[in-house]
Amino acid sequence: MIVVMNHGASKEDMEAVIKKLENTGFQVHLSQGVERTIIGAIGDKTRLGSLALEAMPGVEKVVPILAPFKLASRNFKEEDTVVRVGNIEIGGSAIHVMAGPCAVESKDQLMEAAFRVKEAGATILRGGAFKPRTSPYSFQGLEEKGLEILAEAREATGLYIVTEVMDSRTLPLVARYADILQIGARNMQNFFLLRDVAAAGKPVLLKRGPSATIEEWLMAAEYIISGGNQQVILCERGIRSFETYTRNTLDLTAVPVLKYLTHLPVVVDPSHAIGKWRFVQPMARAAVAAGADGLLVEVHPNPAEALCDGPQSLTPENFRRLMEELRQVGKIMNRTLPDAH
């Protein structure tokens, strides 16, 4: 449930409500918006009848949250959550593009990709150091060496870093280097990892599982938020369907639905969804038109030589053209993209 406080409620009024809820065994989360303050209470709702919260000073009303995802719900927080990464804001008026290769293969490869996406207007560099692969014989990533190369690229370009964390064992290592921790589609319902990531204190990019419903996806986000970390970015990356011509089916309907259901920012990964580079650009444009707050795009200096996901990777020149197109779409949507350098 949520306890809506009056506009003029004092700090003492709020503290009294919080204390009463905590003493009754509720987990309390505070959301202070521009127009009102909401106290979220997670716990046994059968205890509510004896609390008489609406009789307490400063309380406007008590409203049940019917959705199973409580803290991620738009009912709990009406204003959009803006996730701050350094000096940029994801979920605000600007659209931020995270671009780079699927995997860090070498220092030369990553540095070239980093400088080229930076020149085109990307603000975040993506690149996998630990790579989850279907086959145990495929390239698995450079691990800590890859993280060190990512850190060098950040130092050289000023781009922030998003990279995937695979498990709780390697989480401290990845968190030492990354600006944004990515939870991959395979780990979306790895609830032990979600709890540990919540405690890491870094922004989290949560990818949708290939067979996950929107509700299941938001419940995964709930694990992170209930663990004390509200810096969650949702990433639509395609779902499994009967279609085999594309790698996955990009569910762009999820973008406006999420914007209605939740206050969290939403980004789209057309590269993993489509799996074929020639279709990435039109779907990226469509994602921005649908209201996405950002994009995750694979860019490789030489896709034909990529150790993984070459067929879905844009060349730097194709990425530059895509960014020009996105700026035009952004204008229609009253959104901005960073200028090319």
C-alpha positions as a LaTeX table, in Angstrom:
\begin{tabular}{lrrr}
\hline
Residue & $x$ (\AA) & $y$ (\AA) & $z$ (\AA) \\
\hline
Met1 & 0.00 & 0.00 & 0.00 \\
Ile2 & 0.99 & 3.66 & $-0.15$ \\
Val3 & 0.37 & 6.36 & 2.43 \\
Val4 & $-0.13$ & 9.72 & 0.70 \\
Met5 & 0.89 & 12.64 & 2.90 \\
Asn6 & $-0.74$ & 16.06 & 2.78 \\
His7 & 1.13 & 18.77 & 0.90 \\
Gly8 & 1.83 & 20.59 & 4.16 \\
Ala9 & 2.74 & 17.53 & 6.22 \\
Ser10 & 5.67 & 18.14 & 8.55 \\
Lys11 & 8.80 & 16.06 & 8.91 \\
Glu12 & 7.54 & 14.95 & 12.32 \\
Asp13 & 4.26 & 13.76 & 10.75 \\
Met14 & 6.15 & 11.62 & 8.23 \\
Glu15 & 8.49 & 10.21 & 10.86 \\
Ala16 & 5.53 & 9.23 & 13.04 \\
Val17 & 3.89 & 7.31 & 10.18 \\
Ile18 & 7.16 & 5.60 & 9.25 \\
Lys19 & 7.80 & 4.59 & 12.85 \\
Lys20 & 4.32 & 3.15 & 13.23 \\
Leu21 & 4.66 & 1.11 & 10.04 \\
Glu22 & 8.11 & $-0.20$ & 10.93 \\
Asn23 & 6.98 & $-1.16$ & 14.44 \\
Thr24 & 4.19 & $-3.20$ & 12.84 \\
Gly25 & 6.63 & $-5.10$ & 10.66 \\
Phe26 & 6.29 & $-3.23$ & 7.37 \\
Gln27 & 9.23 & $-2.48$ & 5.09 \\
Val28 & 9.07 & 1.26 & 4.39 \\
His29 & 10.18 & 3.17 & 1.28 \\
Leu30 & 9.92 & 6.96 & 0.95 \\
Ser31 & 9.17 & 8.73 & $-2.33$ \\
Gln32 & 9.37 & 12.52 & $-2.12$ \\
Gly33 & 7.98 & 14.12 & $-5.27$ \\
Val34 & 7.54 & 17.72 & $-6.29$ \\
Glu35 & 3.87 & 17.91 & $-5.26$ \\
Arg36 & 3.51 & 15.21 & $-2.62$ \\
Thr37 & 5.29 & 12.69 & $-0.47$ \\
Ile38 & 4.37 & 9.01 & $-0.57$ \\
Ile39 & 5.33 & 6.38 & 1.97 \\
Gly40 & 5.34 & 2.89 & 0.50 \\
Ala41 & 4.68 & 0.04 & 2.94 \\
Ile42 & 5.45 & $-3.55$ & 1.99 \\
Gly43 & 4.22 & $-6.27$ & 4.32 \\
Asp44 & 1.22 & $-8.18$ & 5.65 \\
Lys45 & $-1.83$ & $-6.18$ & 4.57 \\
Thr46 & $-4.04$ & $-7.92$ & 7.15 \\
Arg47 & $-2.35$ & $-5.77$ & 9.81 \\
Leu48 & $-3.51$ & $-2.51$ & 8.24 \\
Gly49 & $-6.95$ & $-2.43$ & 9.83 \\
Ser50 & $-5.56$ & $-1.88$ & 13.32 \\
Leu51 & $-3.21$ & 0.96 & 12.34 \\
Ala52 & $-5.79$ & 3.72 & 11.67 \\
Leu53 & $-3.22$ & 5.55 & 9.56 \\
Glu54 & $-5.73$ & 7.95 & 8.00 \\
Ala55 & $-6.40$ & 9.35 & 11.48 \\
Met56 & $-2.76$ & 10.37 & 11.93 \\
Pro57 & $-1.68$ & 14.00 & 11.44 \\
Gly58 & $-0.47$ & 14.81 & 7.93 \\
Val59 & $-1.99$ & 11.75 & 6.25 \\
Glu60 & $-4.18$ & 12.48 & 3.24 \\
Lys61 & $-5.18$ & 8.92 & 2.33 \\
Val62 & $-4.10$ & 5.28 & 2.25 \\
Val63 & $-4.21$ & 3.55 & $-1.14$ \\
Pro64 & $-3.62$ & $-0.15$ & $-1.84$ \\
Ile65 & $-1.30$ & $-1.02$ & $-4.73$ \\
Leu66 & $-2.96$ & $-3.87$ & $-6.57$ \\
Ala67 & $-0.06$ & $-4.64$ & $-8.91$ \\
Pro68 & 2.39 & $-7.24$ & $-7.55$ \\
Phe69 & 5.26 & $-4.88$ & $-8.34$ \\
Lys70 & 4.85 & $-2.24$ & $-5.65$ \\
Leu71 & 7.93 & 0.00 & $-5.68$ \\
Ala72 & 8.32 & $-0.11$ & $-9.46$ \\
Ser73 & 4.69 & 0.94 & $-9.88$ \\
Arg74 & 3.63 & 4.34 & $-11.18$ \\
Asn75 & 1.19 & 4.38 & $-8.24$ \\
Phe76 & 4.09 & 4.49 & $-5.81$ \\
Lys77 & 5.98 & 7.21 & $-7.70$ \\
Glu78 & 4.19 & 9.38 & $-10.23$ \\
Glu79 & 7.25 & 11.30 & $-11.42$ \\
Asp80 & 9.64 & 9.59 & $-13.82$ \\
Thr81 & 12.76 & 8.22 & $-12.20$ \\
Val82 & 15.91 & 9.78 & $-13.63$ \\
Val83 & 19.02 & 7.64 & $-13.29$ \\
Arg84 & 22.17 & 9.73 & $-13.00$ \\
Val85 & 25.43 & 8.36 & $-14.34$ \\
Gly86 & 28.17 & 10.90 & $-13.83$ \\
Asn87 & 27.00 & 14.08 & $-15.53$ \\
Ile88 & 24.28 & 12.50 & $-17.68$ \\
Glu89 & 20.66 & 11.66 & $-16.87$ \\
Ile90 & 18.84 & 8.64 & $-18.27$ \\
Gly91 & 15.09 & 9.12 & $-18.21$ \\
Gly92 & 15.14 & 12.89 & $-18.66$ \\
Ser93 & 14.61 & 14.92 & $-21.82$ \\
Ala94 & 17.76 & 13.62 & $-23.52$ \\
Ile95 & 18.04 & 10.26 & $-25.26$ \\
His96 & 21.33 & 8.52 & $-24.51$ \\
Val97 & 22.86 & 5.89 & $-26.75$ \\
Met98 & 25.05 & 3.12 & $-25.35$ \\
Ala99 & 27.22 & 1.78 & $-28.18$ \\
Gly100 & 30.19 & $-0.46$ & $-28.73$ \\
Pro101 & 31.10 & $-4.05$ & $-29.53$ \\
Cys102 & 29.37 & $-7.09$ & $-28.11$ \\
Ala103 & 32.66 & $-8.18$ & $-26.54$ \\
Val104 & 36.00 & $-6.61$ & $-25.73$ \\
Glu105 & 38.37 & $-8.49$ & $-28.03$ \\
Ser106 & 41.53 & $-6.39$ & $-27.83$ \\
Lys107 & 42.68 & $-2.94$ & $-26.80$ \\
Asp108 & 42.98 & $-1.75$ & $-30.40$ \\
Gln109 & 39.47 & $-3.00$ & $-31.28$ \\
Leu110 & 37.81 & $-1.38$ & $-28.28$ \\
Met111 & 39.69 & 1.92 & $-28.51$ \\
Glu112 & 38.76 & 2.35 & $-32.17$ \\
Ala113 & 35.13 & 1.55 & $-31.43$ \\
Ala114 & 35.09 & 3.89 & $-28.41$ \\
Phe115 & 36.46 & 6.89 & $-30.28$ \\
Arg116 & 34.16 & 6.33 & $-33.25$ \\
Val117 & 30.95 & 6.03 & $-31.23$ \\
Lys118 & 32.00 & 9.02 & $-29.15$ \\
Glu119 & 32.47 & 11.09 & $-32.32$ \\
Ala120 & 28.96 & 10.11 & $-33.48$ \\
Gly121 & 27.35 & 11.23 & $-30.20$ \\
Ala122 & 27.19 & 8.15 & $-27.95$ \\
Thr123 & 27.60 & 8.89 & $-24.24$ \\
Ile124 & 28.07 & 5.36 & $-22.89$ \\
Leu125 & 30.39 & 2.61 & $-24.12$ \\
Arg126 & 29.07 & $-0.93$ & $-24.07$ \\
Gly127 & 31.31 & $-3.97$ & $-24.19$ \\
Gly128 & 31.30 & $-7.40$ & $-22.60$ \\
Ala129 & 34.25 & $-8.63$ & $-20.54$ \\
Phe130 & 32.41 & $-11.72$ & $-19.27$ \\
Lys131 & 30.34 & $-13.20$ & $-22.09$ \\
Pro132 & 27.51 & $-15.69$ & $-21.49$ \\
Arg133 & 27.37 & $-17.92$ & $-24.57$ \\
Thr134 & 25.09 & $-20.77$ & $-25.54$ \\
Ser135 & 28.06 & $-22.90$ & $-26.57$ \\
Pro136 & 30.90 & $-23.56$ & $-24.11$ \\
Tyr137 & 33.26 & $-23.50$ & $-27.11$ \\
Ser138 & 32.44 & $-19.91$ & $-28.11$ \\
Phe139 & 34.51 & $-16.89$ & $-27.08$ \\
Gln140 & 33.79 & $-16.21$ & $-23.41$ \\
Gly141 & 35.39 & $-12.79$ & $-23.04$ \\
Leu142 & 38.69 & $-11.43$ & $-21.72$ \\
Glu143 & 37.32 & $-11.15$ & $-18.15$ \\
Glu144 & 39.41 & $-8.84$ & $-15.92$ \\
Lys145 & 41.70 & $-7.88$ & $-18.79$ \\
Gly146 & 38.61 & $-6.77$ & $-20.69$ \\
Leu147 & 37.49 & $-4.66$ & $-17.74$ \\
Glu148 & 40.89 & $-3.00$ & $-17.61$ \\
Ile149 & 40.65 & $-2.15$ & $-21.32$ \\
Leu150 & 37.17 & $-0.70$ & $-20.78$ \\
Ala151 & 38.56 & 1.49 & $-18.00$ \\
Glu152 & 41.33 & 2.70 & $-20.31$ \\
Ala153 & 38.75 & 3.56 & $-22.97$ \\
Arg154 & 36.72 & 5.53 & $-20.42$ \\
Glu155 & 39.83 & 7.47 & $-19.43$ \\
Ala156 & 40.68 & 8.22 & $-23.05$ \\
Thr157 & 37.21 & 9.17 & $-24.30$ \\
Gly158 & 35.15 & 10.28 & $-21.30$ \\
Leu159 & 32.48 & 7.70 & $-22.11$ \\
Tyr160 & 30.81 & 5.92 & $-19.23$ \\
Ile161 & 30.92 & 2.11 & $-19.13$ \\
Val162 & 28.10 & $-0.44$ & $-19.12$ \\
Thr163 & 29.09 & $-4.09$ & $-18.94$ \\
Glu164 & 27.46 & $-7.32$ & $-17.86$ \\
Val165 & 27.84 & $-8.96$ & $-14.50$ \\
Met166 & 27.41 & $-12.72$ & $-14.69$ \\
Asp167 & 27.23 & $-13.86$ & $-11.09$ \\
Ser168 & 27.68 & $-12.81$ & $-7.48$ \\
Arg169 & 31.23 & $-14.17$ & $-7.45$ \\
Thr170 & 32.47 & $-11.69$ & $-10.05$ \\
Leu171 & 30.16 & $-8.82$ & $-9.03$ \\
Pro172 & 32.73 & $-6.98$ & $-6.83$ \\
Leu173 & 35.26 & $-7.08$ & $-9.66$ \\
Val174 & 32.85 & $-5.80$ & $-12.31$ \\
Ala175 & 31.47 & $-3.12$ & $-9.96$ \\
Arg176 & 35.00 & $-1.82$ & $-9.44$ \\
Tyr177 & 35.23 & $-0.91$ & $-13.15$ \\
Ala178 & 31.67 & $-0.38$ & $-14.44$ \\
Asp179 & 29.52 & 2.74 & $-14.22$ \\
Ile180 & 26.37 & 0.73 & $-15.02$ \\
Leu181 & 25.94 & $-2.94$ & $-14.14$ \\
Gln182 & 24.09 & $-4.90$ & $-16.81$ \\
Ile183 & 21.95 & $-7.88$ & $-15.86$ \\
Gly184 & 21.63 & $-10.00$ & $-18.99$ \\
Ala185 & 18.48 & $-11.68$ & $-20.25$ \\
Arg186 & 19.58 & $-15.08$ & $-18.94$ \\
Asn187 & 19.99 & $-13.67$ & $-15.43$ \\
Met188 & 16.81 & $-11.61$ & $-15.24$ \\
Gln189 & 15.32 & $-14.05$ & $-12.74$ \\
Asn190 & 18.55 & $-14.88$ & $-10.92$ \\
Phe191 & 17.09 & $-13.50$ & $-7.71$ \\
Phe192 & 20.20 & $-14.01$ & $-5.58$ \\
Leu193 & 22.21 & $-11.96$ & $-8.09$ \\
Leu194 & 19.51 & $-9.27$ & $-8.19$ \\
Arg195 & 19.70 & $-8.90$ & $-4.41$ \\
Asp196 & 23.49 & $-8.65$ & $-4.52$ \\
Val197 & 23.40 & $-6.10$ & $-7.36$ \\
Ala198 & 20.97 & $-3.99$ & $-5.35$ \\
Ala199 & 23.56 & $-3.76$ & $-2.59$ \\
Ala200 & 26.36 & $-2.81$ & $-4.98$ \\
Gly201 & 25.11 & 0.78 & $-5.16$ \\
Lys202 & 25.56 & 1.21 & $-8.93$ \\
Pro203 & 22.92 & 1.91 & $-11.60$ \\
Val204 & 21.55 & $-1.34$ & $-13.04$ \\
Leu205 & 20.53 & $-2.05$ & $-16.64$ \\
Leu206 & 18.00 & $-4.90$ & $-16.38$ \\
Lys207 & 17.40 & $-6.77$ & $-19.63$ \\
Arg208 & 14.13 & $-8.56$ & $-20.27$ \\
Gly209 & 14.34 & $-12.34$ & $-20.37$ \\
Pro210 & 13.58 & $-13.95$ & $-23.75$ \\
Ser211 & 10.39 & $-15.56$ & $-22.43$ \\
Ala212 & 9.51 & $-13.09$ & $-19.67$ \\
Thr213 & 6.20 & $-11.30$ & $-19.42$ \\
Ile214 & 6.21 & $-7.60$ & $-18.59$ \\
Glu215 & 4.97 & $-8.40$ & $-15.08$ \\
Glu216 & 7.78 & $-10.91$ & $-14.50$ \\
Trp217 & 10.28 & $-8.34$ & $-15.75$ \\
Leu218 & 8.96 & $-5.68$ & $-13.39$ \\
Met219 & 9.01 & $-8.15$ & $-10.51$ \\
Ala220 & 12.72 & $-8.66$ & $-11.23$ \\
Ala221 & 13.15 & $-4.88$ & $-11.01$ \\
Glu222 & 11.23 & $-5.02$ & $-7.72$ \\
Tyr223 & 13.95 & $-7.24$ & $-6.26$ \\
Ile224 & 16.54 & $-4.55$ & $-6.96$ \\
Ile225 & 14.43 & $-1.62$ & $-5.77$ \\
Ser226 & 13.30 & $-3.39$ & $-2.60$ \\
Gly227 & 16.98 & $-4.02$ & $-1.91$ \\
Gly228 & 17.50 & $-0.27$ & $-1.65$ \\
Asn229 & 18.61 & 0.57 & $-5.20$ \\
Gln230 & 16.16 & 2.66 & $-7.22$ \\
Gln231 & 18.65 & 3.25 & $-10.05$ \\
Val232 & 17.11 & 0.68 & $-12.39$ \\
Ile233 & 16.96 & 1.01 & $-16.17$ \\
Leu234 & 14.73 & $-1.43$ & $-18.04$ \\
Cys235 & 16.02 & $-2.77$ & $-21.37$ \\
Glu236 & 13.76 & $-4.39$ & $-23.97$ \\
Arg237 & 15.90 & $-6.73$ & $-26.11$ \\
Gly238 & 13.37 & $-8.90$ & $-27.89$ \\
Ile239 & 11.39 & $-11.94$ & $-26.84$ \\
Arg240 & 11.24 & $-15.49$ & $-28.14$ \\
Ser241 & 8.42 & $-16.18$ & $-30.59$ \\
Phe242 & 7.63 & $-18.51$ & $-33.46$ \\
Glu243 & 9.49 & $-16.24$ & $-35.92$ \\
Thr244 & 12.90 & $-17.51$ & $-37.00$ \\
Tyr245 & 13.96 & $-14.97$ & $-39.63$ \\
Thr246 & 15.04 & $-12.51$ & $-36.94$ \\
Arg247 & 17.02 & $-13.48$ & $-33.86$ \\
Asn248 & 14.17 & $-12.46$ & $-31.53$ \\
Thr249 & 10.95 & $-10.48$ & $-31.85$ \\
Leu250 & 11.42 & $-6.88$ & $-30.72$ \\
Asp251 & 8.44 & $-5.98$ & $-28.54$ \\
Leu252 & 8.18 & $-2.22$ & $-28.98$ \\
Thr253 & 4.68 & $-2.34$ & $-27.50$ \\
Ala254 & 6.47 & $-2.84$ & $-24.17$ \\
Val255 & 7.83 & 0.71 & $-24.27$ \\
Pro256 & 4.53 & 2.64 & $-23.92$ \\
Val257 & 3.12 & $-0.05$ & $-21.64$ \\
Leu258 & 6.09 & 0.31 & $-19.29$ \\
Lys259 & 5.83 & 4.09 & $-19.41$ \\
Tyr260 & 2.25 & 3.70 & $-18.16$ \\
Leu261 & 2.92 & 1.05 & $-15.52$ \\
Thr262 & 6.23 & 2.17 & $-14.08$ \\
His263 & 8.31 & 5.25 & $-13.34$ \\
Leu264 & 11.58 & 3.59 & $-14.41$ \\
Pro265 & 13.47 & 4.65 & $-17.56$ \\
Val266 & 13.24 & 2.33 & $-20.57$ \\
Val267 & 15.88 & 1.67 & $-23.22$ \\
Val268 & 15.78 & $-0.64$ & $-26.24$ \\
Asp269 & 18.43 & $-2.99$ & $-27.64$ \\
Pro270 & 17.53 & $-3.48$ & $-31.32$ \\
Ser271 & 20.81 & $-5.28$ & $-32.08$ \\
His272 & 20.11 & $-8.38$ & $-29.97$ \\
Ala273 & 16.44 & $-8.30$ & $-30.87$ \\
Ile274 & 16.90 & $-8.32$ & $-34.63$ \\
Gly275 & 20.22 & $-10.11$ & $-35.02$ \\
Lys276 & 20.78 & $-8.62$ & $-38.50$ \\
Trp277 & 22.53 & $-5.27$ & $-38.86$ \\
Arg278 & 20.42 & $-3.97$ & $-41.77$ \\
Phe279 & 17.29 & $-3.99$ & $-39.60$ \\
Val280 & 18.87 & $-2.35$ & $-36.55$ \\
Gln281 & 18.57 & 1.20 & $-37.86$ \\
Pro282 & 14.81 & 1.22 & $-38.63$ \\
Met283 & 14.01 & $-0.45$ & $-35.31$ \\
Ala284 & 16.20 & 2.02 & $-33.42$ \\
Arg285 & 14.27 & 4.87 & $-35.02$ \\
Ala286 & 10.99 & 3.17 & $-34.12$ \\
Ala287 & 12.13 & 2.73 & $-30.51$ \\
Val288 & 12.75 & 6.46 & $-30.14$ \\
Ala289 & 9.37 & 7.19 & $-31.73$ \\
Ala290 & 7.75 & 4.80 & $-29.23$ \\
Gly291 & 9.17 & 6.81 & $-26.33$ \\
Ala292 & 12.36 & 4.99 & $-25.37$ \\
Asp293 & 14.79 & 6.91 & $-23.15$ \\
Gly294 & 17.84 & 5.40 & $-24.78$ \\
Leu295 & 19.30 & 2.70 & $-27.00$ \\
Leu296 & 21.85 & $-0.08$ & $-26.70$ \\
Val297 & 23.52 & $-0.59$ & $-30.08$ \\
Glu298 & 26.34 & $-2.92$ & $-31.12$ \\
Val299 & 29.10 & $-1.26$ & $-33.13$ \\
His300 & 32.28 & $-3.01$ & $-34.27$ \\
Pro301 & 35.18 & $-1.57$ & $-36.32$ \\
Asn302 & 35.11 & $-4.68$ & $-38.53$ \\
Pro303 & 31.95 & $-6.76$ & $-38.01$ \\
Ala304 & 33.13 & $-9.47$ & $-40.42$ \\
Glu305 & 36.02 & $-10.22$ & $-38.06$ \\
Ala306 & 34.05 & $-9.98$ & $-34.79$ \\
Leu307 & 34.47 & $-12.87$ & $-32.36$ \\
Cys308 & 30.77 & $-12.71$ & $-31.49$ \\
Asp309 & 27.59 & $-11.12$ & $-32.88$ \\
Gly310 & 29.23 & $-9.72$ & $-36.01$ \\
Pro311 & 26.07 & $-10.11$ & $-38.16$ \\
Gln312 & 24.12 & $-7.71$ & $-35.92$ \\
Ser313 & 26.87 & $-5.11$ & $-35.43$ \\
Leu314 & 26.89 & $-1.77$ & $-37.23$ \\
Thr315 & 30.05 & $-0.37$ & $-38.74$ \\
Pro316 & 31.12 & 3.00 & $-37.29$ \\
Glu317 & 29.95 & 4.71 & $-40.47$ \\
Asn318 & 26.50 & 3.10 & $-40.31$ \\
Phe319 & 26.30 & 4.09 & $-36.65$ \\
Arg320 & 27.12 & 7.70 & $-37.52$ \\
Arg321 & 24.28 & 7.72 & $-40.04$ \\
Leu322 & 21.93 & 6.18 & $-37.49$ \\
Met323 & 22.71 & 8.91 & $-34.97$ \\
Glu324 & 21.90 & 11.57 & $-37.56$ \\
Glu325 & 18.55 & 9.90 & $-38.22$ \\
Leu326 & 17.81 & 9.59 & $-34.50$ \\
Arg327 & 18.34 & 13.32 & $-34.00$ \\
Gln328 & 15.62 & 13.98 & $-36.57$ \\
Val329 & 13.21 & 11.55 & $-34.90$ \\
Gly330 & 14.10 & 13.02 & $-31.53$ \\
Lys331 & 13.06 & 16.49 & $-32.66$ \\
Ile332 & 9.59 & 15.19 & $-33.50$ \\
Met333 & 9.35 & 13.63 & $-30.06$ \\
Asn334 & 10.67 & 16.79 & $-28.31$ \\
Arg335 & 13.71 & 14.82 & $-27.19$ \\
Thr336 & 17.37 & 15.66 & $-27.75$ \\
Leu337 & 20.43 & 13.58 & $-28.54$ \\
Pro338 & 24.02 & 14.67 & $-27.87$ \\
Asp339 & 25.71 & 16.30 & $-30.84$ \\
Ala340 & 28.40 & 14.59 & $-32.87$ \\
His341 & 31.98 & 15.58 & $-32.00$ \\
\hline
\end{tabular}
